[in-house]
């Protein structure tokens, strides 16, 4: 029997579900570039908040002198190397939840609301992060950093997948929850609800300037009616 959900809520990961997860993610990107290309790179001075991992890698390599063609040719193997490295080094993250995350995900699940991911993390990095945070089982699917050129493109992929599986219909309410201006823009471009939380690096004033539909200090204040209506 095909299950159709009451609503779809898409979540960013870093700064929205977990925070202060340590340097391991950035270190995985640096390690992967070194292993595949021999280049010494850094994420220092790159505004990684809200960015997709492949874009971060491209900037790292460009600053180290790599050409656009070299970056493109190396990227698939860099992605795989970064994912492999992160699988090995990711620490336990059960104490790194943003406020209210686990109780909210439990409430949404009990309410028959479909949960998915829209994140700049590479696929295996994102899933590993949630596994180590004890949150993996709440999420049925996701769209990850290497799957599209923009976060809006990722949101489009996630919505399309949910519809293709019959999990939601054209009239099902869809929301995107995130902590960065990029999340608001992605929601707006897909004509879905933008719910912002001030638990990441972006200030409340910066989020307000992008005019999200809902702005919350943290996920403890998210109510079911905000995603079902």
SVG drawing of the C-alpha trace seen along z (x, -y; Angstrom):
<svg xmlns="http://www.w3.org/2000/svg" viewBox="-3 -43 55 45">
<polyline fill="none" stroke="black" stroke-width="0.4" points="0.0,0.0 1.4,-3.4 1.8,-5.8 1.2,-9.5 2.4,-11.8 0.7,-14.9 3.6,-17.2 7.3,-17.1 9.9,-18.9 13.4,-19.2 16.3,-19.9 19.8,-21.3 22.3,-19.6 25.1,-21.8 23.8,-24.6 20.3,-23.3 20.4,-19.7 23.9,-19.5 26.6,-22.1 30.1,-22.3 30.8,-18.9 34.5,-19.5 37.1,-20.0 36.8,-16.5 34.6,-17.5 36.9,-20.3 39.9,-18.0 38.3,-15.4 38.2,-17.8 41.8,-18.9 42.9,-15.3 41.0,-14.3 42.5,-17.1 46.0,-16.2 45.5,-12.5 44.1,-12.9 46.1,-15.8 49.1,-16.4 48.0,-20.0 48.2,-21.5 45.0,-23.4 43.0,-24.9 39.4,-26.0 40.7,-29.0 39.1,-32.3 36.4,-30.5 32.9,-31.4 31.8,-27.8 28.5,-28.4 25.7,-27.5 28.0,-26.4 28.1,-23.0 31.1,-20.8 32.2,-20.7 32.2,-24.5 34.3,-24.6 36.8,-22.1 36.9,-24.1 37.8,-27.3 40.4,-25.5 42.0,-24.1 41.7,-27.4 43.6,-29.2 46.3,-26.6 46.7,-27.3 44.7,-24.5 43.0,-25.2 39.3,-24.8 39.8,-21.7 42.1,-20.1 39.5,-20.8 36.7,-19.3 38.7,-16.2 39.7,-15.5 36.4,-16.3 34.8,-12.8 37.7,-11.1 38.1,-13.9 34.5,-13.4 35.0,-9.7 38.3,-10.2 36.7,-12.8 33.7,-10.5 36.0,-7.6 38.1,-9.7 35.2,-11.1 33.7,-7.7 36.9,-6.8 37.3,-10.0 33.8,-11.2 33.5,-11.4 30.4,-10.6 28.0,-13.6 25.1,-12.6 25.9,-15.7 26.1,-18.1 22.4,-18.4 21.0,-21.8 18.4,-22.7 15.1,-20.7 16.1,-18.6 15.4,-15.1 12.0,-15.8 10.9,-17.7 11.9,-14.9 10.1,-12.5 6.9,-14.6 7.0,-15.1 7.5,-11.4 4.6,-10.5 2.5,-13.0 3.1,-11.2 5.3,-14.0 8.0,-12.9 11.5,-14.1 14.3,-14.6 17.6,-16.4 18.8,-19.2 22.5,-19.8 25.8,-20.9 27.4,-17.9 28.6,-15.1 26.2,-12.1 28.2,-9.7 29.5,-12.6 26.0,-13.8 24.6,-10.3 27.6,-9.5 27.2,-12.8 23.6,-11.9 24.4,-8.3 27.0,-9.5 24.5,-12.0 21.8,-9.3 19.4,-11.0 19.8,-8.9 16.6,-6.9 14.3,-9.9 15.2,-10.7 14.0,-8.7 16.0,-10.3 18.1,-13.4 19.7,-15.6 23.4,-16.2 26.1,-18.6 27.4,-16.7 23.9,-16.2 23.3,-19.7 25.0,-23.0 23.0,-25.0 21.1,-24.5 17.9,-25.4 18.7,-22.6 19.1,-20.2 15.7,-21.2 14.2,-20.6 15.7,-17.1 14.3,-16.3 10.8,-17.4 10.8,-15.6 12.0,-12.4 9.3,-12.6 6.6,-13.1 8.1,-10.3 7.7,-7.8 4.2,-8.9 5.1,-10.1 3.6,-13.5 1.2,-15.0 1.2,-18.4 -0.9,-19.8 1.2,-18.5 2.8,-21.3 6.6,-21.4 9.0,-23.3 12.8,-23.8 14.4,-24.3 17.9,-25.9 20.1,-28.3 21.6,-30.2 20.4,-32.7 21.1,-30.1 18.4,-27.9 15.9,-30.8 16.8,-31.4 16.5,-27.7 13.0,-27.6 11.9,-30.7 13.1,-29.4 11.1,-26.2 8.0,-28.0 8.0,-26.2 8.0,-27.5 11.3,-28.9 11.8,-28.2 14.9,-29.8 16.6,-28.9 19.2,-31.1 21.3,-28.2 24.1,-28.5 26.6,-31.2 24.1,-33.6 22.7,-36.3 19.0,-36.9 19.3,-40.3 20.9,-38.7 18.2,-36.0 15.5,-38.6 17.0,-40.6 16.2,-37.6 12.6,-37.5 12.0,-33.9 8.4,-32.8 9.2,-31.8 12.2,-32.7 12.8,-30.9 15.5,-31.2 15.8,-27.4 13.8,-24.3 12.2,-24.0 9.7,-26.6 8.7,-24.9 5.0,-23.9 3.3,-21.3 0.9,-23.9 4.0,-25.7 4.7,-22.8 1.2,-21.4 -0.7,-24.5"/>
</svg>
